[in-house]
Every structure is written in structure tokens, then in C-alpha cells.
Amino acid sequence: MIHSFFSANGYVFELLFATAFYIWGQKHRKNFVMRVFTVVIGMLMVSMLWQLLPIKNPLTDSMRTAVFFVLCTLGVTFCFHVNFMESAFYNTAAAATQHLCFKAASSVVMLFTRNGIEISVLNDIVYVAAIVVFEAVCGLFFGNKLRKESLKTTHTSSPTVLLLLIGMQLCTNWFQNLFDKYDVGYKPYTVFVMFDMICCLFLLMLQCEIVRNQKEQESNAIMQHLLYQQKQQMKLSQETIDLINVKCHDIKNQIATLGNNIPEDELADLKRAIDIYDTAFKSGNEVLDVLLMEKFMQCENKKIRLDCMIDGELLSFMKKSDVYALFGNAIDNAIEAVDKINDEEKRCINIRVKKSRGMILIHVENQYLGELSFEEGLPQTTKKDKRYHGFGMKSIRMIVEKYHGFLSAGSKDNIFSLDILLPVPK
């Protein structure tokens, strides 16, 4: 009784087990356990009712697979906070995993049968053990890749999912049922199984690649938007600094006019304050001077020393917006790190731009607290929400690559250093 039940309805358990590896990390809906129980019971009831159909042929078998795919997809949206298209994407991977592992487990059982072991119960045990192991391996490998780049950040498009579903159904459903109907021997079956498994593997690899590419496209779009914002900020900063310089000049003239009417100590404090805002950087690059003035005032407010030795003329070949974005992101990251340090002697940012061995060397150095982790050569953001953070270093790398340069980031003894080498244009 139990054996026949699981033999008739095993596909439901195999599909749900595979689905769990791809969807489990998503946020649960309220009354999650009851929802899962409802989905499992519902799918089992449909499976048992399907056994009562008077007609069984490749068409009805294929329809059965398609029906359970839709039910499982709806079940995922019922239990988790995902929309139908996201659920369909995950379940496409789950269905491909189930079919791949079904073929692999069936092949293992066939090996037992060919070697003279035809005990039904033993074959069932071997099949169950094999498919559990195979689904766990595939689910963990491909599931981790898909969950790592959450579909919440990738907006899977309808045509993409539709093409994946059609390809999967054709390769792993319709053809399989037709072959089962017109099986002509062991060798053709073996060839078909290999073809079937390879199709499933390619489908899973394709899904992982789609998610990865969509994640990169979203990252690039965010970086382009940030670069545009920085370009607008550059224009605003130029206007602000020009206005400050004019006002400082006017205030100096007013102080000179007032003369002895202001106490000496107040006059000294006032001149010191004006000097801070009237400081002019002369690096040889107008945009860089504006940026350094802006960052210098930020550092003064936070009591951070900004130590610069910069030959800005070396950067004259770069677009103004690229200069502003590159140094702006580098200094912002340094300010954020140094601002967490209480020791005044360590609250310092060093910036160097010079020509060295036919290359332009840009060096930014600062101390930091805590631990830094690196991925693909770049330090990772320490903020909890990593989706919209960490793009500063990525935009720096993008600008460096635009000018065919090299970027190196490293840390030692709680000192972070960023080194950029740019070829000198001929």
C-alpha cells in the first residue's frame, strides 16, 4: 500500500524536494507551515485523481508534468513573498533538476538490474537514495548560485522565462514521453538519457548565467546613474566654490574697513575661519582643485587632515567628470573609514599623483578600523545593505579600465592603500 502510493505519486515529492533548494532562502508568508501543508496535500490529491483518468498516452503524461509545474509555481507564490514570474524561474530550475536526477537515479537502478539484481524493494531503495543524493548535490550547487544573486534584484523578463519553460518542456517532457512510448531498445535509450541529462545541465547553467548577467546590468545601470549624479554635483560644486571665494573676498574687505571696532581675539578667529574657506588648491587641474577644496572643507569639519601632493596637469587628458568621480569616490571612502578613528594622529588621508617610469601613479592611503574583506580585488562594503553600496570602488575601476589603466587595492596593519597606474597618452 505505502509502496504503491509513493510509486504513483513520487514525482510530486521529487519536484517539491528539488524546489526547496532554490526557493528556501526567500521570505516566508504568514502561516507558512500551514500554507506548505496545504500545497503538498493539494498536489498529492491532484496526483491521485490523475491516476483515475481513463486515457493514458504521451499527451496526457506531458500534460500531467505541465500541470504539476504550474501547481508548484503557484504553490511557491502562495508560501513565499515572490511573484509568479520569479517563482516560474525558480521552478524551471527545480523541474530541470528533478528530471536530471530522475534520469541519473534510473540509470543507477538499471545498472543493478543489468548485473542480475532484480529485487523490486532493493531497486526502490537504491532509486530513492540515489535521487535524494543527486537532487541535494544539484540543488546545493545551482541553488547557491541562483540564491546568491537574488531575483529580487534582477527583474526576470517574461520572454526569458517563457523561452526557458518551452525549452525545458520540449527537451525533458514531451520528448521523454514520446521515447517511453516508442522505446526501441537499450542503446537508443542510453543515448537519449545522456542527451536528456545534458539538456537539463545546460538549462541550469543558462539560468545561472542569465541571473549573473542581469545582476551585472543592474550594477552598471546604478553606476551610470551615480556617475551622472557626480557630474551634476561637479557643476554645482564649481558654482559653490566660486560663490564662496567671492563672499570670502567681500568679508575680508569688510573686516579691513571695520578695523579696530572688532576685538583682536574675535578678529583672529574670524580670519582663521575665512582662511579655511578661502584656501585655494593649485594642483594644475581645475576640476580637481574644486573637488579638493570641497573635500578639504569636509575634512576640516570632521577634524581630518587631508595631505595632498598632486600634479594635476598629468590628468589633463581625462574627462572632467571622470576626474571628479574617480577622486571623489576615493576620498569619500577614505573619509568614511577615517571618521571612525578616535586617535587624532591617525585621522589623516594621503593623496599622491605623480609620474613614475612613464606611467601616472595615483596613490590614496588611509587608516581604518575593523576588518576588510576583498572580492575580485576590491574591498567590500561593510554596510548591511550591500545592494546599493560598494559602487564607489566599482566606478573607480570602471574609470581606470576606460583609460586602459591598472588598479590595485590592499591593506596591511590597518592601513588601506589604493594604487592606480594610468598610461601617459602619446
Secondary structure, DSSP 8 states (H G I E B T S, - for coil): -HHHHHHHHHHHHHHHHHHHHHHTTS-B-TTHHHHHHHHHHHHHHHHHHHTT-S--SHHHHHHHHHHHHHHHHHHHHHHBS--HHHHHHHHHHHHHHHHHHHHHHHHHHHHHHHTT---HHHHHHHHHHHHHHHHHHHHHHHHHHHHHS-GGGT---HHHHHHHHHHHHIIIIIHHHHHHHT---HHHHHHHHHHHHHHHHHHHHHHHHHHHHHHHHHHHHHHHHHHHHHHHHHHHHHHHHHHHHHHHHHHHHHHHHHGGGS-HHHHHHHHHHHHHHT----SS-HHHHHHHHHHHHHHHHHT-EEEEEE-GGGGTTS-HHHHHHHHHHHHHHHHHHHTT---GGG-EEEEEEEEETTEEEEEEEEE-SS---EETTEE---SS--TTSSHHHHHHHHHHHHTT-EEEEEEETTEEEEEEEEE---
